[in-house]
């Protein structure tokens, strides 16, 4: 994880520039369709603050956090709200959020670390709350382009989810990367509901 955080701290400006204008509206709307207007959303690993700002502008209450100090600084400046500098493993809230948005974020955790973080996400959600998360599609786990990645397929994620009994898989779907020149990259999108 340290290597990944160092990468984001060193490349924060370029990463924010590369991701801030990526059109995530379809996926955001799919997530929001599971929530009431004005719900409280945690952007869990908010990066540049792109989605945080979009949810705020649509009238949702939001919290943002990221493990990279530099991205927290940029996201705070971009959104106008204080983004918390916090690691995924430090999430300690209980039944606070209606929704958790973990877009391309917890994919940087290993398969060994993920179940505990998913448990924390589940605990932080109110009963009936939903979490969105996304992973690169495939079977790779390890370092790629200076960061740690864990990829999943529907089958491998389903197996891992059996360890988190309070989460049920509401829906899953595949998308292509929305960034220019990256449409050959496939993503697994998941919506989980707390029982």
C-alpha positions as CSV (number, residue, x, y, z in Angstrom):
1,X,0.0,0.0,0.0
2,X,2.9,2.3,0.8
3,X,4.1,2.1,-2.8
4,X,0.6,3.0,-4.1
5,X,0.3,6.0,-1.8
6,X,3.8,7.2,-2.8
7,X,2.7,6.9,-6.4
8,X,-0.4,9.0,-5.8
9,X,1.4,11.6,-3.7
10,X,4.1,12.0,-6.4
11,X,1.7,12.0,-9.4
12,X,-1.3,13.7,-7.8
13,X,-1.5,16.7,-10.2
14,X,-1.3,14.5,-13.3
15,X,-3.7,11.9,-11.9
16,X,-6.3,14.6,-11.0
17,X,-6.0,16.1,-14.5
18,X,-6.4,12.6,-16.1
19,X,-9.5,11.7,-14.1
20,X,-11.3,14.9,-13.2
21,X,-13.2,15.1,-16.5
22,X,-13.8,11.4,-17.0
23,X,-17.6,11.0,-17.6
24,X,-18.9,8.8,-14.8
25,X,-22.5,10.0,-15.0
26,X,-24.1,6.7,-16.1
27,X,-22.4,4.8,-13.3
28,X,-23.1,7.6,-10.7
29,X,-26.8,7.6,-11.8
30,X,-27.0,3.8,-11.4
31,X,-25.6,4.1,-7.9
32,X,-27.9,7.0,-7.0
33,X,-31.0,5.2,-8.2
34,X,-30.6,3.0,-5.1
35,X,-30.6,6.1,-2.8
36,X,-33.2,8.7,-1.7
37,X,-32.5,12.3,-2.7
38,X,-30.4,14.1,-0.1
39,X,-28.9,10.8,1.2
40,X,-25.5,10.8,3.0
41,X,-22.7,9.4,0.8
42,X,-19.1,8.6,1.7
43,X,-16.7,8.9,-1.3
44,X,-14.3,6.3,-0.1
45,X,-10.9,7.0,-1.8
46,X,-12.2,10.1,-3.6
47,X,-9.0,10.8,-5.6
48,X,-9.4,14.1,-7.4
49,X,-12.8,14.8,-5.9
50,X,-14.7,14.4,-9.2
51,X,-17.5,12.2,-8.0
52,X,-17.7,13.9,-4.6
53,X,-18.4,17.2,-6.4
54,X,-21.0,15.6,-8.7
55,X,-22.9,14.2,-5.7
56,X,-22.8,17.5,-3.9
57,X,-24.1,19.4,-6.9
58,X,-27.0,16.9,-7.1
59,X,-28.0,17.7,-3.6
60,X,-26.5,14.8,-1.6
61,X,-24.7,15.2,1.7
62,X,-21.2,14.0,1.3
63,X,-18.0,13.0,3.1
64,X,-14.8,12.5,1.3
65,X,-11.6,10.6,2.3
66,X,-8.4,9.5,0.6
67,X,-5.1,7.9,1.7
68,X,-3.0,10.3,-0.3
69,X,-2.3,13.6,1.4
70,X,-1.7,15.3,-2.0
71,X,-5.0,14.1,-3.5
72,X,-6.8,15.2,-0.3
73,X,-5.3,18.7,-0.8
74,X,-6.4,18.8,-4.5
75,X,-9.8,17.3,-3.8
76,X,-10.4,19.8,-1.0
77,X,-9.5,22.7,-3.3
78,X,-11.7,21.3,-6.1
79,X,-14.8,20.6,-4.1
80,X,-14.6,23.3,-1.4
81,X,-15.1,20.8,1.4
82,X,-12.5,19.3,3.7
83,X,-11.5,15.9,2.5
84,X,-10.2,13.6,5.3
85,X,-6.8,12.1,5.0
86,X,-7.4,8.5,6.1
87,X,-6.5,5.0,5.1
88,X,-9.3,2.5,4.1
89,X,-8.4,0.4,7.2
90,X,-9.1,3.4,9.5
91,X,-12.8,3.7,8.6
92,X,-14.5,3.5,12.0
93,X,-18.0,4.9,11.6
94,X,-21.1,2.8,12.5
95,X,-24.4,3.0,10.6
96,X,-23.7,6.6,9.5
97,X,-24.0,6.5,5.7
98,X,-26.8,5.7,3.3
99,X,-24.3,5.0,0.5
100,X,-20.6,4.4,0.0
101,X,-18.9,5.1,-3.3
102,X,-15.6,3.3,-3.7
103,X,-14.9,3.9,-7.4
104,X,-11.6,2.5,-8.5
105,X,-10.2,2.8,-5.0
106,X,-10.3,-0.4,-2.9
107,X,-8.8,-2.2,-5.9
108,X,-5.5,-1.2,-4.5
109,X,-5.9,-3.5,-1.5
110,X,-4.7,-7.1,-1.6
111,X,-7.2,-10.0,-1.5
112,X,-6.0,-10.6,2.1
113,X,-6.8,-7.0,3.2
114,X,-10.1,-6.6,1.3
115,X,-12.5,-8.6,3.5
116,X,-11.7,-6.6,6.6
117,X,-12.2,-3.3,4.7
118,X,-15.5,-4.5,3.2
119,X,-16.6,-5.4,6.7
120,X,-15.8,-1.8,7.8
121,X,-17.7,-0.4,4.8
122,X,-20.7,-2.6,5.8
123,X,-20.5,-1.4,9.4
124,X,-20.4,2.2,8.3
125,X,-23.6,1.9,6.3
126,X,-27.1,2.2,7.7
127,X,-29.3,-0.9,7.4
128,X,-30.4,-1.2,3.8
129,X,-27.6,1.1,2.6
130,X,-25.7,0.5,-0.6
131,X,-22.0,0.4,-1.6
132,X,-20.7,0.8,-5.1
133,X,-17.2,-0.4,-6.0
134,X,-15.3,-1.2,-9.1
135,X,-12.3,-3.3,-10.0
136,X,-10.3,-3.9,-13.2
137,X,-11.7,-7.1,-14.8
138,X,-9.4,-10.1,-14.7
139,X,-7.4,-12.4,-12.4
140,X,-4.2,-10.3,-11.9
141,X,-3.0,-9.4,-8.4
142,X,0.2,-7.5,-7.8
143,X,2.1,-4.3,-8.8
144,X,1.3,-2.7,-12.1
145,X,2.5,0.8,-13.2
146,X,3.9,1.6,-9.8
147,X,0.7,0.7,-7.9
148,X,-0.8,-2.5,-6.3
149,X,-3.9,-3.8,-8.0
150,X,-6.3,-6.7,-7.3
151,X,-8.5,-7.6,-10.3
152,X,-11.8,-9.5,-10.1
153,X,-14.3,-11.4,-12.2
154,X,-17.9,-11.9,-11.1
155,X,-17.0,-15.4,-9.9
156,X,-13.9,-14.5,-7.9
157,X,-15.6,-11.5,-6.2
158,X,-18.7,-13.6,-5.5
159,X,-16.4,-16.1,-3.6
160,X,-14.9,-13.3,-1.5
161,X,-18.3,-11.9,-0.7
162,X,-19.2,-15.1,1.0
163,X,-17.0,-13.9,3.9
164,X,-19.1,-10.8,4.4
165,X,-22.5,-12.2,5.3
166,X,-24.2,-8.8,5.9
167,X,-23.6,-7.7,2.3
168,X,-25.6,-9.0,-0.6
169,X,-24.8,-8.4,-4.3
170,X,-27.5,-6.2,-5.7
171,X,-26.1,-6.0,-9.2
172,X,-22.9,-6.3,-11.3
173,X,-22.1,-5.1,-14.8
174,X,-19.1,-4.6,-17.0
175,X,-18.0,-1.3,-18.6
176,X,-15.2,0.0,-20.7
177,X,-12.8,2.6,-19.3
178,X,-14.2,6.1,-20.0
179,X,-10.8,7.8,-20.4
180,X,-9.6,8.5,-23.9
181,X,-7.7,5.7,-25.5
182,X,-8.5,3.3,-22.7
183,X,-11.8,1.8,-23.9
184,X,-10.1,-1.7,-24.3
185,X,-9.8,-1.8,-20.5
186,X,-12.7,-3.6,-18.8
187,X,-14.1,-2.8,-15.4
188,X,-16.3,-4.9,-13.1
189,X,-18.9,-2.7,-11.3
190,X,-20.7,-3.9,-8.2
191,X,-23.5,-2.7,-6.0
192,X,-23.7,-4.3,-2.6
193,X,-26.6,-3.9,-0.1
194,X,-26.4,-4.1,3.6
195,X,-29.0,-6.5,5.0
